[in-house]
Each structure stands twice: as structure tokens, then as C-alpha cells.
Amino acid sequence: MKLAIIGTGYVGLITGACFAEFGYETVCIDKDEYRVKELNNSKCPFYEPGIEDLLKKHLHKTKLLSFSNSISQSLKDSDIIFITVSTPSKRLEGEADLTNVWNVAEEISENINKYCVIVTKSTVPVGTTKEIKKIIAKKINDKDFDVVSNPEFLREGSAINDFMRPDRVVIGCENKKSEDIMKELYNPLQLIEIPIVSTTIESSEIIKYASNSFLATKISFINQVAELCEVVGANVQDVAKGMGIDKRIGNKYLHAGPGYGGSCFPKDVKAFISTAEKNNVNLSIISAVDKFNDERVERITSKIIAKSNLQKEDTVSLLGLSFKPNTDDIRDSTSLKIAKLLINKGIRIKSYDPVSMEIAKSENTELILCNNAYEACEDAKAIIIGTEWNEFRALDFLKIKKHATNLVIFDLRNIYKAKDLKDLGFEYFGTGK
């Protein structure tokens, strides 16, 4: 079975590398010649633990993985074609921009010459996969191909493990033939008893949006609870623990913080709302989640300014720029949103992140990049822990104390105990406690 992956972004590259690990001959296609050249040299365009090892293994040792600029040549002998191009949010409308998907569908229609299964793995609104079928069917007999929805559920920082040992695989098909082909493809996972959820194409597409929106709801819920805890003197970590033991609730995604970010949750929530509105359905709960998340950063920033009495030209240390640890992804990073709001007030931001500083710098040229956390804390009137990287969990605060101008810490991820830092002379502000 030969696979073609169209798009070498995060989803496409992880998917291609992992299918090669399963033993499938896989070609990943991208129009960007420089990107393909770098990938053929085992250089990954983003940070993800373990991905470069897979690239080296399957490019040079097994030779099961290859990268190409030629869609016509790559699709020639492919049995299954995955669409993994980006579907960014149209910021004003909130809906998913499907331009890349439509363009790829046109290219597929011009280049397949035998029966194949075309799989939508990009996150797309309900109805997209069948629209892809219509586009291709204008040039190819619909008996010569099938379309399938197969959403991804990868978490940045643990994507390879998520692919190799997922909670489930969702397959949305129109007929048994394509379903059987997809089940054969995922047989390595069935052998370790990973559940395969077979459903309609429409249900499969909604499963992805509904899943991400529910997780975003859990995050916003506990963040709202955190705001109440701060007022009444409760500890949100104790509250979350007490809630999470209940099996009906579970403890995942109940970690209070500055809000959700990244490449998926913000855009998927907005796209889900937009899809509902187009179908005259009011997702009022999800809309409230989206609104609260957008507003939370502003409230946290106001708290930071007020509690540390920040003035124009004061210096603030910001530790962590990526939206979560173990990734260099800064898309919709709450740390960078806070930085922008502070910079707009005339405040200097000295920042450090283990992997994403240069990327962050390209987004915000006013950031002062430092070589380590301690350098970032020098002359700081306030220290903000924005991302819970492991290297921030055991900082030498006695060392920091010698160089900071004001001993105020905002631990937005609750990685420290208030008493420990207060005993060292710091004024400590956690989240929800």
C-alpha cells in the first residue's frame, strides 16, 4: 500500500513519518522547494520531540519516506491520498479558510490515474469532504475514487505517541470498500486494540470540532472557577483535584492558566461556531467559551499591571513564549498576547523560551531576547511564568533575588507553591489561589 501526503505542515509531516514507521511507502508533497530540500536532509521545520529521528530513519535507512515537489509524479501510484493542508481561520468571520483544500482537490482531480481513496485529514467544517468529492468528480468518474474523513487528534509536544497510541481512530466513509481499505491501513493499531470508530463522513467531521470545543470548554470552565477562587480565598488546584477524581468529569484539561492557545483550539472553536451559525444553530455555550478566552488575557494583564504597579518603561521578565511546553508553536500564545498588551503600555519585555525565541521575535520585534531565564529576570519589576517548561520548575530564586528590582512573581501555570516563594521574600500571585 502506497501513501501520498499532500502538505508538510505539522499534521502532514507527523502523519507521513508515522505511517513510514508502520512500514508503508510514503511520499510527502509540498510546493515549497526549500522546505522539501530541508526535509530531504532530515531537517524538520518545527520543533517536535522525536520527529527528526523518524525522518533520519525512514529517509536514509528504510527509505520508506520521501519528499517531493511534484504532485503529478507522487500521486501516480498512490493507493491512499491524504489532504493535510492548513485550514486557517478567517479572523473576521471565524470560519475556516478552505482555499488550500479546494486547490488540492483540483490538483488531485488532474493527477490520479487509478482507483484510490482520498482522505481529508485537515480539520474541516462538516460538508467539506463531500464537496471535495464533487470537485474531483467533475473530471474523474466517482466510481474510480472514494472520499473519507479521518480527522487527526495530535497534541503538539506528544504528537508521535498520539499517532502511535491514540485513544481512537475515527473513519467517516460512504461505503464498505473504502472503510475496509482504511481499516487495513490502520491494522497496526488494531493489533494493539485501539478502537476504530466507523461512521458517516458528516459525523466524522463534527467529531473533530466537537472534541476540541469540549476540551476548550473544560479549560475555560476551570479558568472561570479560578477567577472565583481568587476572590473567595479558595485554591483552584484543590478544586480541580476534587472535581477530577469524579470519573464522570476526569482530571484532564482542568489546569487553570491564562487561557487556551495554539494552532487548533482557537480556530476550531471559532470555526465550529461559524458552521453552526450558517446552519441557523446557536452554539451559545461554545460562543461563551470563545468570548471568555479572548477576554481572559486582558484581565490577567490588568492584574499584572496593578499588582506590580507597572509604569511606562518598567521592565518585565516573561518566561515562556510558546503556547505550551515541548513545542515552538507560538500561534495564539497567551504569553505573547500578554507581552503585546504590556508593550502597548510602554513596558519593556525581557523574554526567554527554550526553543521558540527566534520565531517569537519575528512576530514581535520589540521583545528583548535573553540567553537564559536568569538573564531575563535581571532588572525586572515583575516576573511572569507564561509557559510551564520543565527548566522553569526548579529556578534558583535566591540568584534571581539578587538581580530583580522588585520581587513580584506571576505564576500563570501554578508550577510553584506560594509559601516557598513567600518565604524567600517574593510577592507571589498564582492562578486561582
LUMGUPA-52485 format. One line per 3 residues: their letters; for each residue z, x, y of N, C-alpha, C. Coordinates in steps of 0.02 Angstrom, whole numbers. Layout:
! residues N
a	Z:X:Y:Z:X:Y:Z:X:Y; ...
END
This chain:
! residues 433
mkl	0:42:-59:0:0:0:0:45:63; -50:35:106:-57:75:166:-38:33:227; 1:64:272:27:28:330:1:58:394
aii	-10:16:443:-28:38:511:22:7:559; 49:47:603:98:26:653:66:35:722; 54:-18:758:23:-13:825:78:-13:878
gtg	86:45:909:139:54:958:190:104:932; 204:157:971:252:208:950:312:210:997; 332:151:1020:395:147:1057:453:149:1008
yvg	510:126:1029:570:130:989:561:95:921; 539:32:923:532:-7:861:478:21:817; 420:37:847:365:61:807:379:127:772
lit	410:173:808:423:239:780:475:236:725; 529:199:737:581:191:685:552:157:624; 512:104:635:482:68:579:436:112:539
gac	393:149:573:346:193:538:381:247:498; 429:280:529:464:334:495:503:309:435; 533:251:441:574:223:386:531:198:329
fae	473:169:344:428:149:290:401:210:253; 389:264:289:369:326:256:425:351:210; 487:343:232:544:361:191:546:319:127
fgy	523:257:131:518:215:71:462:236:25; 416:279:49:362:304:8:294:276:23; 287:239:80:223:210:99:184:257:144
etv	119:259:132:74:296:177:68:257:242; 89:287:297:97:252:360:65:290:417; 24:255:456:-4:284:517:21:245:577
cid	44:281:627:68:251:689:17:264:744; -1:212:781:-56:216:828:-31:206:899; -57:248:944:-40:241:1015:-98:268:1057
kde	-111:235:1113:-165:257:1156:-148:319:1197; -84:332:1204:-61:389:1243:-73:454:1203; -123:492:1224:-141:553:1187:-86:605:1187
yrv	-53:613:1244:1:662:1248:58:642:1201; 75:578:1200:129:554:1157:113:567:1084; 51:553:1064:31:564:995:33:639:978
kel	11:681:1024:13:753:1014:85:777:1002; 131:753:1044:201:772:1037:230:747:971; 214:686:952:239:658:889:213:697:829
nns	150:717:832:122:757:777:155:826:772; 190:846:825:230:907:824:304:893:812; 318:832:787:385:810:769:432:804:829
kcp	404:795:889:445:787:949:451:713:966; 511:687:962:523:616:975:530:604:1050; 500:551:1077:503:538:1149:569:507:1172
fye	614:493:1126:679:465:1144:733:494:1097; 795:484:1116:850:510:1076:873:456:1027; 872:472:964:899:429:912:921:473:853
pgi	985:471:835:1009:513:781:968:506:717; 943:562:691:909:564:627:834:556:629; 805:533:685:734:517:685:691:580:681
edl	710:635:714:668:695:711:668:725:641; 722:719:604:723:743:535:673:705:492; 669:639:502:621:599:465:550:617:484
lkk	538:628:549:471:648:571:450:713:538; 492:762:539:476:827:509:463:820:434; 505:781:400:499:773:328:433:742:308
hlh	415:687:342:357:649:320:291:668:353; 295:706:407:234:734:437:212:797:399; 259:839:380:242:905:354:255:915:280
ktk	305:880:254:323:890:184:289:839:139; 304:775:148:273:723:106:203:704:130; 191:714:196:127:696:228:112:621:222
lls	164:581:217:155:508:214:148:477:283; 168:514:335:168:488:403:117:526:445; 80:489:486:33:520:532:31:480:596
fsn	4:511:648:-2:479:713:-74:485:737; -99:433:770:-169:433:789:-180:394:854; -233:414:890:-256:377:949:-310:327:932
sis	-337:332:871:-395:292:851:-374:229:813; -377:172:844:-360:110:811:-413:91:760; -476:105:775:-530:87:729:-524:124:663
qsl	-511:189:666:-505:229:606:-442:213:568; -388:199:604:-323:188:572:-318:122:537; -353:71:562:-350:5:531:-398:-3:473
kds	-442:45:465:-496:39:417:-472:22:346; -421:56:322:-398:46:253:-328:17:249; -303:-10:304:-234:-34:305:-227:-102:271
dii	-174:-107:232:-158:-170:198:-114:-215:240; -70:-183:278:-24:-220:323:-25:-186:391; -34:-226:443:-36:-200:512:22:-230:551
fit	64:-186:578:121:-208:618:106:-203:692; 122:-254:729:118:-253:802:188:-239:828; 197:-181:860:263:-161:884:260:-139:957
vst	214:-168:995:208:-151:1066:263:-185:1106; 273:-160:1166:327:-185:1208:311:-255:1236; 363:-295:1244:358:-361:1274:410:-366:1330
psk	399:-330:1384:448:-328:1439:456:-395:1473; 510:-401:1509:525:-462:1545:486:-464:1611; 458:-522:1626:432:-534:1693:492:-551:1737
rle	511:-505:1779:575:-509:1812:587:-573:1850; 536:-597:1884:546:-657:1924:551:-720:1881; 509:-724:1831:508:-784:1788:557:-779:1729
gea	571:-718:1706:615:-710:1649:578:-712:1582; 518:-739:1581:481:-744:1519:454:-677:1496; 439:-673:1432:413:-611:1404:340:-600:1426
dlt	325:-539:1445:256:-521:1462:221:-501:1398; 172:-540:1377:139:-531:1313:70:-498:1320; 58:-467:1377:-7:-435:1388:-25:-385:1334
nvw	23:-343:1316:11:-292:1265:-5:-324:1197; 29:-378:1182:18:-413:1118:-52:-441:1114; -73:-475:1168:-141:-504:1169:-194:-450:1164
nva	-184:-395:1198:-233:-341:1196:-239:-313:1125; -182:-304:1092:-183:-277:1024:-217:-327:976; -204:-391:985:-235:-442:942:-311:-438:948
eei	-336:-428:1008:-408:-422:1019:-435:-360:982; -399:-305:987:-420:-243:955:-419:-249:879; -370:-283:853:-366:-294:781:-427:-334:757
sen	-444:-385:795:-500:-429:776:-566:-391:772; -570:-336:809:-632:-297:811:-634:-241:759; -578:-230:724:-575:-170:683:-552:-180:611
ink	-536:-239:589:-518:-248:519:-581:-266:479; -585:-237:419:-645:-248:379:-629:-270:308; -566:-288:295:-546:-315:230:-484:-358:240
ycv	-465:-394:187:-405:-436:193:-344:-392:209; -305:-417:257:-243:-382:273:-193:-433:301; -131:-412:303:-77:-452:332:-59:-421:400
ivt	-61:-463:451:-45:-440:519:25:-465:537; 69:-419:553:140:-434:560:163:-425:632; 192:-477:660:222:-472:726:294:-447:718
kst	306:-385:739:374:-358:738:403:-352:808; 360:-351:858:383:-355:927:422:-421:936; 470:-420:981:508:-481:996:465:-526:1040
vpv	447:-584:1014:401:-628:1049:426:-700:1048; 409:-740:1099:428:-810:1100:396:-850:1044; 427:-906:1027:400:-948:974:330:-971:993
gtt	285:-968:943:215:-986:953:169:-926:961; 198:-867:973:157:-808:986:116:-786:925; 148:-784:867:114:-760:807:54:-804:789
kei	62:-869:797:5:-914:783:-49:-907:836; -30:-890:896:-80:-877:948:-119:-814:931; -84:-763:904:-118:-703:880:-170:-721:828
kki	-152:-765:783:-198:-788:731:-261:-819:762; -252:-860:813:-308:-892:846:-355:-841:878; -326:-790:909:-366:-738:942:-408:-701:890
iak	-377:-682:835:-412:-644:783:-464:-687:748; -447:-751:738:-491:-797:702:-556:-812:740; -558:-795:804:-619:-805:843:-674:-758:817
kin	-654:-702:787:-703:-652:763:-700:-641:688; -643:-659:657:-633:-647:585:-616:-713:551; -646:-726:494:-629:-786:456:-555:-786:439
dkd	-521:-841:452:-448:-842:442:-427:-836:369; -476:-839:323:-461:-826:252:-457:-751:237; -480:-711:284:-483:-638:274:-421:-603:301
fdv	-374:-640:326:-311:-611:350:-257:-665:353; -196:-642:354:-138:-686:366:-95:-656:420; -57:-699:454:-10:-675:504:61:-691:481
vsn	106:-647:498:176:-652:477:221:-632:535; 277:-665:541:329:-644:588:383:-608:550; 400:-548:572:451:-507:538:492:-470:591
pef	537:-505:624:574:-476:680:618:-417:660; 628:-372:708:673:-314:697:742:-330:723; 792:-297:692:862:-304:712:894:-235:717
lre	860:-190:752:883:-121:756:930:-112:816; 984:-76:806:1029:-58:860:1018:15:878; 1008:27:941:999:96:963:1062:136:948
gsa	1052:195:922:1108:237:901:1122:234:827; 1100:180:794:1109:173:722:1048:140:690; 990:151:720:929:116:701:906:131:630
ind	911:194:610:887:213:544:928:179:489; 993:181:497:1036:147:448:1025:72:450; 1013:44:510:1000:-27:515:936:-47:478
fmr	886:-2:479:824:-16:443:834:-9:368; 869:44:348:877:59:277:927:12:242; 976:-12:279:1026:-56:251:1041:-114:299
pdr	991:-157:309:1001:-212:357:1044:-267:327; 1069:-310:371:1106:-368:347:1059:-417:312; 997:-421:337:947:-464:307:878:-443:331
vvi	827:-466:296:758:-460:318:730:-530:326; 703:-545:384:676:-611:398:599:-608:395; 570:-653:356:498:-656:347:474:-727:361
gce	434:-736:413:404:-801:429:331:-802:409; 314:-844:359:247:-844:331:217:-915:330; 151:-917:321:116:-981:315:98:-997:243
nkk	98:-947:199:77:-959:131:111:-910:83; 106:-925:18:139:-884:-32:108:-815:-38; 42:-810:-28:8:-746:-35:39:-694:13
sed	44:-711:76:71:-663:125:146:-652:113; 181:-704:92:252:-697:76:263:-647:20; 222:-653:-32:229:-607:-90:214:-535:-70
imk	164:-526:-26:147:-458:-3:205:-428:36; 236:-468:79:292:-444:119:353:-430:75; 364:-471:26:420:-458:-20:409:-395:-60
ely	346:-382:-78:331:-320:-113:344:-260:-67; 324:-268:-4:336:-214:45:411:-197:50; 452:-248:51:524:-238:58:561:-234:-8
npl	524:-221:-62:556:-215:-127:611:-162:-130; 602:-104:-96:657:-54:-96:723:-82:-71; 720:-131:-26:781:-162:-1:807:-215:-48
qli	762:-250:-81:783:-300:-130:819:-268:-188; 799:-206:-204:831:-171:-260:905:-156:-245; 923:-153:-181:994:-144:-163:1024:-210:-138
eip	990:-264:-156:1015:-333:-146:1023:-352:-73; 978:-328:-31:976:-351:38:944:-420:39; 974:-470:70:945:-538:71:879:-540:108
ivs	831:-575:79:767:-589:111:767:-662:131; 761:-675:196:758:-744:221:685:-762:233; 658:-805:190:589:-829:197:589:-896:232
tti	549:-901:284:550:-962:323:482:-972:357; 478:-1021:402:416:-1031:439:411:-979:494; 351:-972:520:340:-924:574:381:-943:635
ess	383:-1007:652:420:-1030:710:495:-1015:703; 522:-1028:645:594:-1016:634:609:-941:639; 565:-900:611:574:-828:613:576:-802:685
eii	530:-826:726:528:-804:796:592:-824:833; 616:-885:819:677:-908:854:739:-872:828; 740:-854:764:798:-818:736:814:-756:777
kya	763:-719:796:775:-658:834:806:-673:902; 778:-718:939:805:-735:1005:874:-767:1000; 882:-812:951:946:-845:943:1001:-795:924
sns	984:-747:882:1033:-696:861:1056:-654:920; 1009:-628:958:1027:-586:1015:1064:-626:1069; 1043:-688:1079:1077:-729:1129:1148:-746:1108
fla	1159:-756:1043:1227:-770:1019:1272:-708:1028; 1245:-649:1012:1284:-588:1022:1300:-576:1096; 1251:-589:1138:1262:-584:1210:1316:-633:1233
tki	1316:-692:1202:1366:-742:1218:1436:-718:1200; 1443:-686:1142:1508:-658:1122:1532:-606:1173; 1486:-564:1196:1504:-512:1244:1527:-544:1310
sfi	1488:-591:1335:1506:-623:1398:1571:-663:1391; 1581:-693:1333:1642:-731:1321:1703:-686:1327; 1703:-630:1291:1762:-587:1293:1770:-554:1362
nqv	1715:-545:1398:1720:-518:1466:1750:-569:1514; 1735:-633:1503:1768:-684:1543:1842:-687:1527; 1859:-683:1463:1929:-681:1442:1964:-621:1474
ael	1929:-565:1477:1957:-504:1507:1976:-515:1580; 1934:-551:1616:1949:-565:1686:2013:-607:1693; 2021:-655:1647:2082:-695:1647:2143:-653:1629
cev	2135:-609:1579:2190:-566:1558:2216:-522:1615; 2170:-497:1655:2190:-454:1711:2234:-492:1761; 2221:-556:1769:2258:-596:1818:2327:-616:1792
vga	2330:-633:1727:2393:-661:1700:2436:-608:1666; 2412:-546:1660:2452:-493:1631:2446:-486:1555; 2393:-514:1526:2381:-507:1454:2337:-445:1442
nvq	2329:-427:1378:2288:-370:1359:2230:-396:1317; 2169:-388:1343:2110:-416:1309:2099:-384:1240; 2120:-322:1231:2112:-290:1166:2155:-324:1114
dva	2216:-343:1133:2259:-380:1087:2231:-450:1073; 2204:-481:1126:2174:-547:1118:2115:-544:1071; 2071:-494:1081:2012:-487:1038:2031:-473:966
kgm	2082:-432:956:2106:-418:888:2131:-481:855; 2171:-519:892:2198:-581:865:2144:-632:849; 2091:-633:890:2035:-677:877:1993:-653:818
gid	1978:-588:818:1931:-561:770:1952:-562:698; 2018:-565:686:2043:-570:617:2021:-635:585; 2012:-686:626:1987:-751:602:1915:-741:576
kri	1904:-753:512:1839:-740:482:1784:-784:512; 1803:-840:540:1753:-883:571:1726:-852:636; 1765:-807:666:1746:-775:729:1720:-704:717
gnk	1759:-664:681:1740:-594:667:1755:-550:727; 1761:-485:714:1781:-438:767:1723:-402:801; 1662:-414:779:1605:-380:809:1587:-411:877
ylh	1568:-368:924:1546:-389:990:1602:-424:1030; 1664:-405:1017:1720:-430:1055:1755:-373:1091; 1716:-325:1113:1743:-268:1150:1727:-278:1224
agp	1778:-292:1263:1768:-305:1334:1741:-243:1370; 1699:-255:1419:1670:-200:1457:1636:-226:1520; 1592:-187:1549:1559:-207:1611:1501:-255:1602
gyg	1485:-272:1541:1429:-318:1527:1379:-287:1480; 1333:-327:1454:1283:-301:1408:1223:-275:1448; 1190:-226:1418:1130:-197:1447:1082:-177:1393
gsc	1038:-128:1407:991:-104:1357:924:-139:1361; 883:-124:1312:814:-148:1312:806:-217:1281; 857:-243:1247:849:-305:1210:886:-364:1240
fpk	952:-361:1244:991:-420:1262:970:-450:1329; 967:-411:1384:949:-442:1448:882:-478:1447; 830:-444:1421:764:-476:1422:758:-532:1371
dvk	790:-525:1313:785:-576:1262:821:-640:1281; 879:-633:1313:915:-692:1338:873:-729:1389; 845:-692:1436:804:-724:1488:741:-756:1458
afi	710:-722:1410:651:-750:1378:667:-813:1338; 724:-814:1306:746:-873:1268:756:-933:1314; 787:-920:1371:797:-973:1421:729:-998:1446
sta	683:-951:1461:617:-968:1486:578:-1011:1435; 582:-991:1371:548:-1029:1319:574:-1100:1315; 640:-1107:1319:671:-1173:1317:649:-1216:1376
ekn	648:-1186:1435:627:-1223:1495:555:-1248:1489; 511:-1206:1461:442:-1226:1452:435:-1285:1404; 486:-1293:1361:485:-1348:1313:535:-1404:1333
nvn	554:-1403:1397:598:-1455:1425:665:-1460:1390; 691:-1402:1370:757:-1399:1339:802:-1356:1384; 861:-1379:1397:908:-1343:1440:959:-1305:1398
lsi	951:-1239:1394:1000:-1197:1359:1055:-1179:1408; 1097:-1226:1424:1147:-1217:1477:1198:-1163:1460; 1217:-1158:1397:1265:-1106:1377:1235:-1037:1387
isa	1174:-1028:1364:1141:-963:1369:1127:-945:1442; 1109:-995:1482:1098:-984:1553:1162:-960:1587; 1219:-989:1568:1283:-968:1596:1300:-896:1576
vdk	1283:-878:1515:1294:-810:1490:1254:-760:1533; 1191:-776:1544:1147:-734:1584:1173:-726:1655; 1193:-781:1686:1218:-780:1755:1282:-739:1761
fnd	1328:-750:1714:1392:-714:1716:1381:-639:1708; 1336:-619:1663:1324:-548:1652:1295:-515:1714; 1251:-550:1748:1222:-522:1810:1275:-513:1864
erv	1322:-560:1867:1373:-558:1919:1430:-510:1905; 1441:-495:1841:1500:-455:1823:1499:-386:1853; 1443:-353:1853:1438:-286:1881:1459:-285:1955
eri	1440:-336:1992:1458:-340:2062:1533:-347:2071; 1565:-388:2028:1637:-396:2034:1674:-331:2016; 1650:-297:1964:1682:-234:1944:1674:-182:1999
tsk	1616:-179:2029:1605:-131:2083:1650:-145:2142; 1658:-208:2159:1703:-227:2214:1774:-207:2198; 1794:-215:2135:1861:-195:2113:1871:-120:2120
iia	1820:-81:2100:1824:-8:2105:1832:13:2178; 1793:-17:2222:1797:0:2293:1866:-17:2322; 1890:-77:2305:1954:-100:2333:2014:-60:2307
ksn	2016:-49:2241:2074:-16:2211:2079:58:2229; 2023:90:2243:2025:161:2261:2012:173:2335; 2006:118:2372:1997:122:2445:1938:168:2463
lqk	1882:156:2430:1823:198:2441:1794:185:2510; 1774:240:2542:1741:237:2607:1674:273:2603; 1634:262:2653:1569:295:2657:1577:371:2652
edt	1535:402:2612:1533:475:2599:1588:499:2553; 1630:454:2526:1676:474:2473:1637:491:2410; 1669:529:2365:1637:550:2303:1668:514:2243
vsl	1626:488:2199:1649:454:2138:1618:489:2078; 1657:498:2026:1631:527:1964:1613:470:1916; 1553:474:1888:1529:424:1840:1513:459:1774
lgl	1553:444:1723:1544:474:1657:1509:425:1611; 1447:441:1594:1407:398:1551:1356:360:1591; 1291:369:1574:1237:336:1609:1196:290:1564
sfk	1191:307:1500:1155:264:1453:1193:198:1443; 1157:147:1421:1189:81:1416:1240:78:1359; 1236:125:1312:1284:130:1257:1281:202:1232
pnt	1330:224:1191:1328:292:1164:1274:301:1112; 1257:363:1098:1208:383:1046:1137:360:1061; 1121:353:1124:1053:338:1145:1043:365:1215
ddi	980:379:1233:965:399:1301:935:341:1341; 939:281:1313:910:222:1345:953:201:1405; 923:199:1463:959:179:1524:936:111:1550
rds	894:77:1512:869:12:1534:926:-38:1541; 931:-67:1601:983:-115:1617:1053:-87:1604; 1061:-23:1613:1127:9:1605:1175:-16:1658
tsl	1233:-40:1638:1282:-62:1687:1309:-4:1728; 1312:56:1698:1333:115:1736:1287:127:1795; 1223:124:1783:1175:137:1837:1175:81:1888
kia	1188:20:1867:1193:-36:1914:1252:-25:1961; 1309:-4:1932:1368:11:1973:1353:68:2021; 1320:120:1994:1302:178:2036:1259:157:2096
kll	1210:114:2084:1166:92:2137:1204:54:2191; 1249:10:2169:1289:-29:2217:1333:16:2259; 1362:67:2228:1405:114:2264:1364:157:2312
ink	1307:181:2289:1263:221:2332:1241:182:2393; 1227:117:2383:1208:74:2439:1263:68:2491; 1325:83:2470:1382:83:2516:1393:151:2549
gir	1348:198:2533:1354:265:2562:1399:311:2523; 1415:294:2460:1461:334:2419:1421:382:2375; 1444:444:2370:1412:495:2329:1432:487:2256
iks	1384:492:2211:1397:484:2139:1382:549:2103; 1434:581:2077:1426:639:2033:1429:614:1961; 1378:628:1922:1372:597:1856:1360:647:1801
ydp	1380:626:1742:1366:666:1682:1357:620:1622; 1307:635:1581:1294:599:1519:1268:651:1468; 1289:647:1406:1268:697:1357:1193:703:1346
vsm	1154:648:1353:1083:652:1337:1036:620:1387; 1059:579:1433:1013:538:1472:1009:555:1546; 1034:612:1566:1038:626:1638:970:632:1671
eia	924:668:1641:859:677:1672:821:612:1678; 827:570:1626:795:504:1629:827:463:1685; 893:465:1690:928:428:1742:908:453:1811
kse	900:518:1818:881:548:1882:814:521:1905; 768:511:1859:702:484:1877:706:413:1903; 758:378:1882:768:309:1904:807:306:1970
nte	852:353:1980:894:354:2040:901:426:2063; 860:445:2111:858:514:2134:919:534:2175; 961:485:2192:1020:500:2232:1080:520:2190
lil	1074:515:2125:1128:537:2081:1135:613:2084; 1196:636:2085:1210:708:2081:1226:724:2008; 1183:761:1975:1191:776:1905:1234:837:1895
cnn	1280:833:1847:1327:887:1834:1319:913:1762; 1343:972:1749:1334:1004:1684:1384:979:1632; 1439:951:1653:1489:925:1607:1534:875:1643
aye	1579:844:1605:1622:793:1633:1670:821:1686; 1693:882:1675:1742:911:1720:1710:927:1788; 1650:952:1787:1614:965:1849:1603:899:1888
ace	1588:846:1851:1576:781:1882:1639:754:1915; 1698:773:1890:1761:747:1916:1789:787:1976; 1758:843:1990:1782:884:2047:1772:846:2112
dak	1825:845:2153:1824:813:2219:1814:737:2216; 1825:708:2157:1814:636:2150:1873:596:2175; 1859:544:2212:1910:498:2235:1924:444:2182
aii	1875:434:2138:1884:388:2083:1841:412:2024; 1867:402:1964:1831:421:1903:1816:358:1864; 1752:349:1848:1731:290:1811:1705:312:1742
igt	1734:284:1689:1707:295:1622:1663:235:1606; 1596:247:1610:1549:192:1603:1519:184:1534; 1520:238:1494:1492:236:1426:1540:272:1380
ewn	1553:243:1322:1605:269:1277:1579:324:1230; 1548:376:1258:1528:433:1217:1590:466:1187; 1583:492:1126:1639:523:1093:1669:581:1133
efr	1628:618:1168:1654:675:1205:1697:656:1265; 1697:592:1281:1741:568:1335:1808:543:1309; 1818:542:1243:1878:512:1214:1938:558:1213
ald	1928:622:1225:1984:670:1224:1978:719:1282; 1967:693:1342:1961:735:1401:2028:767:1418; 2025:827:1446:2084:862:1469:2101:838:1540
flk	2144:788:1544:2158:759:1610:2202:803:1654; 2238:850:1623:2275:898:1664:2226:943:1701; 2171:961:1669:2118:1000:1700:2085:960:1756
ikk	2071:896:1740:2039:852:1789:2085:843:1850; 2150:837:1837:2200:825:1889:2200:879:1943; 2184:940:1922:2185:996:1969:2129:992:2021
hat	2075:956:2004:2015:958:2046:1996:892:2078; 2022:837:2051:2008:772:2081:2048:763:2145; 2020:729:2194:2055:719:2258:2100:658:2257
nlv	2087:612:2210:2126:551:2206:2131:532:2132; 2190:523:2106:2198:514:2034:2193:440:2014; 2131:414:2019:2118:344:2002:2063:343:1949
ifd	2077:309:1893:2029:306:1838:2013:233:1822; 1948:219:1816:1925:153:1795:1893:161:1726; 1930:141:1677:1909:147:1607:1875:82:1587
lrn	1809:78:1599:1773:15:1588:1764:-1:1515; 1775:48:1471:1765:37:1399:1830:39:1360; 1887:45:1394:1953:43:1361:1960:94:1305
iyk	1942:156:1320:1948:208:1268:2014:246:1274; 2052:232:1327:2117:265:1337:2173:214:1341; 2234:237:1328:2293:196:1338:2320:206:1408
akd	2336:152:1441:2359:155:1510:2421:200:1518; 2468:193:1472:2531:231:1477:2518:306:1476; 2472:329:1433:2459:400:1427:2436:430:1493
lkd	2392:395:1528:2365:420:1590:2413:411:1649; 2450:356:1647:2500:346:1698:2555:399:1695; 2573:420:1634:2623:473:1625:2599:539:1654
lgf	2533:548:1659:2505:609:1687:2496:604:1763; 2514:546:1791:2510:538:1863:2449:502:1888; 2407:476:1842:2347:440:1862:2362:366:1873
eyf	2326:337:1919:2325:264:1925:2268:239:1881; 2285:199:1832:2237:180:1779:2219:107:1784; 2155:93:1780:2130:24:1777:2083:18:1718
gtg	2105:-19:1667:2062:-34:1611:2024:-98:1623; 1994:-123:1570:1958:-186:1573:1997:-239:1536; 2019:-289:1571:2055:-344:1540:2126:-327:1521
k	2157:-281:1558:2226:-263:1542:2260:-232:1603
END
